[in-house]
């Protein structure tokens, strides 16, 4: 679920007015709405001593460990699809019993993550190519390396390790040529999760690479922040997040665990907060999944994480939440472009789902514009 900034100088975004001329500086004492605030953890003994970090997370926050294990497992395949090369590095630092593979959900988690990665890259590239800066707000970031996958992979390459809470990944800066590298603009990326998750993330997640001035990026000046907040708090968007740019809000593995009324309030607050518009990309489950979660998401349910909300027809249910909100894409579980990574038996199962009421809307990836 939700997280905060690593305790390395230079990772705090400056005020909106100073982005183009000043390097990123640590401004955690600034209470201005233009500057995201951060929670810092300075206890690095676990990593310094080479010891694994014990975890006591329960419920929804614990689900991040299941998806982390799946991404690590997939990256070790000969032909990975998502290829989260940082997941195993993070997993190796945690003292946590092996997640029992979640094999039924294995490819579905990877396909979902890749779809959201692709949409995020498309949003950033489209705006920055026209010289327009953007804010990316990744809610419930957990131990996900999405910022590194979307923004850094082509510069630092695959498999480059870095110290959590240290000087960043060795070997380069954000930017360069190829997919995920956007020249000529500015990207403000803010990862958000609960304080207890942030504390863990600060200790185990490799940091983005920085130049000597503390600036992340080469050409497109990407600022990175890790923020400890509960996204259901009614005031955090207004007090912590600048509203001066088009904004992409990413919510993977979040909305289904919030009560329906809380989902609706969060969506409305996002649409009200950012006058320059933007997109919301998220995954949702349908009513059929909600009703049968004990069987279809058995391992997640065993963790105490209970799904509480559903969306079957986003064009009606989500778009009705705010006058500015419009559905651009709803990709059902059987429509994902990477379904070829499934076994043949699962491909047939997914095809059958596409014809059955309830099953055909069991899970979806959404792209909404506001």
Secondary structure in CASP SS format (residue, H / E / C, confidence):
PFRMAT SS
TARGET T0000
AUTHOR 0000-0000-0000
METHOD secondary structure of the structure
MODEL  1
X C 1.00
X C 1.00
X E 1.00
X C 1.00
X C 1.00
X C 1.00
X C 1.00
X C 1.00
X C 1.00
X C 1.00
X C 1.00
X C 1.00
X C 1.00
X C 1.00
X C 1.00
X H 1.00
X H 1.00
X H 1.00
X C 1.00
X C 1.00
X C 1.00
X C 1.00
X C 1.00
X C 1.00
X C 1.00
X C 1.00
X C 1.00
X C 1.00
X C 1.00
X C 1.00
X C 1.00
X C 1.00
X C 1.00
X C 1.00
X C 1.00
X C 1.00
X C 1.00
X C 1.00
X C 1.00
X C 1.00
X C 1.00
X C 1.00
X C 1.00
X C 1.00
X H 1.00
X H 1.00
X H 1.00
X H 1.00
X C 1.00
X C 1.00
X C 1.00
X C 1.00
X E 1.00
X E 1.00
X C 1.00
X C 1.00
X C 1.00
X C 1.00
X H 1.00
X H 1.00
X H 1.00
X H 1.00
X H 1.00
X H 1.00
X H 1.00
X H 1.00
X H 1.00
X H 1.00
X H 1.00
X H 1.00
X H 1.00
X H 1.00
X H 1.00
X H 1.00
X H 1.00
X C 1.00
X C 1.00
X C 1.00
X C 1.00
X C 1.00
X C 1.00
X C 1.00
X C 1.00
X C 1.00
X C 1.00
X C 1.00
X H 1.00
X H 1.00
X H 1.00
X H 1.00
X H 1.00
X C 1.00
X C 1.00
X E 1.00
X E 1.00
X C 1.00
X C 1.00
X C 1.00
X C 1.00
X C 1.00
X C 1.00
X C 1.00
X H 1.00
X H 1.00
X H 1.00
X H 1.00
X H 1.00
X H 1.00
X H 1.00
X H 1.00
X H 1.00
X H 1.00
X H 1.00
X H 1.00
X H 1.00
X H 1.00
X H 1.00
X H 1.00
X H 1.00
X H 1.00
X H 1.00
X H 1.00
X H 1.00
X H 1.00
X H 1.00
X H 1.00
X H 1.00
X H 1.00
X C 1.00
X C 1.00
X C 1.00
X C 1.00
X C 1.00
X E 1.00
X E 1.00
X E 1.00
X E 1.00
X E 1.00
X E 1.00
X C 1.00
X C 1.00
X C 1.00
X C 1.00
X C 1.00
X C 1.00
X H 1.00
X H 1.00
X H 1.00
X H 1.00
X H 1.00
X H 1.00
X H 1.00
X H 1.00
X H 1.00
X H 1.00
X H 1.00
X C 1.00
X C 1.00
X C 1.00
X C 1.00
X C 1.00
X E 1.00
X E 1.00
X E 1.00
X C 1.00
X C 1.00
X C 1.00
X E 1.00
X E 1.00
X C 1.00
X C 1.00
X C 1.00
X C 1.00
X C 1.00
X E 1.00
X C 1.00
X C 1.00
X C 1.00
X C 1.00
X C 1.00
X C 1.00
X C 1.00
X C 1.00
X C 1.00
X C 1.00
X C 1.00
X E 1.00
X E 1.00
X E 1.00
X E 1.00
X E 1.00
X E 1.00
X E 1.00
X C 1.00
X H 1.00
X H 1.00
X H 1.00
X H 1.00
X H 1.00
X H 1.00
X H 1.00
X H 1.00
X H 1.00
X H 1.00
X C 1.00
X E 1.00
X C 1.00
X C 1.00
X C 1.00
X C 1.00
X C 1.00
X C 1.00
X C 1.00
X C 1.00
X C 1.00
X C 1.00
X C 1.00
X E 1.00
X C 1.00
X C 1.00
X C 1.00
X E 1.00
X E 1.00
X E 1.00
X E 1.00
X E 1.00
X E 1.00
X E 1.00
X C 1.00
X C 1.00
X C 1.00
X C 1.00
X C 1.00
X C 1.00
X C 1.00
X H 1.00
X H 1.00
X H 1.00
X H 1.00
X H 1.00
X C 1.00
X C 1.00
X C 1.00
X C 1.00
X C 1.00
X E 1.00
X E 1.00
X E 1.00
X E 1.00
X E 1.00
X E 1.00
X C 1.00
X C 1.00
X C 1.00
X H 1.00
X H 1.00
X H 1.00
X C 1.00
X C 1.00
X H 1.00
X H 1.00
X H 1.00
X H 1.00
X H 1.00
X H 1.00
X H 1.00
X H 1.00
X H 1.00
X H 1.00
X H 1.00
X H 1.00
X H 1.00
X H 1.00
X C 1.00
X C 1.00
X C 1.00
X C 1.00
X E 1.00
X E 1.00
X E 1.00
X E 1.00
X E 1.00
X E 1.00
X E 1.00
X E 1.00
X C 1.00
X H 1.00
X H 1.00
X H 1.00
X H 1.00
X H 1.00
X C 1.00
X H 1.00
X H 1.00
X H 1.00
X H 1.00
X C 1.00
X H 1.00
X H 1.00
X H 1.00
X H 1.00
X H 1.00
X C 1.00
X C 1.00
X C 1.00
X C 1.00
X C 1.00
X C 1.00
X C 1.00
X C 1.00
X C 1.00
X C 1.00
X C 1.00
X H 1.00
X H 1.00
X H 1.00
X H 1.00
X C 1.00
X H 1.00
X H 1.00
X H 1.00
X C 1.00
X C 1.00
X C 1.00
X C 1.00
X E 1.00
X E 1.00
X E 1.00
X E 1.00
X E 1.00
X E 1.00
X E 1.00
X C 1.00
X C 1.00
X C 1.00
X C 1.00
X C 1.00
X C 1.00
X H 1.00
X H 1.00
X H 1.00
X C 1.00
X C 1.00
X H 1.00
X H 1.00
X H 1.00
X H 1.00
X H 1.00
X H 1.00
X H 1.00
X H 1.00
X H 1.00
X H 1.00
X C 1.00
X C 1.00
X C 1.00
X C 1.00
X C 1.00
X C 1.00
X C 1.00
X C 1.00
X C 1.00
X E 1.00
X E 1.00
X E 1.00
X E 1.00
X E 1.00
X E 1.00
X E 1.00
X C 1.00
END
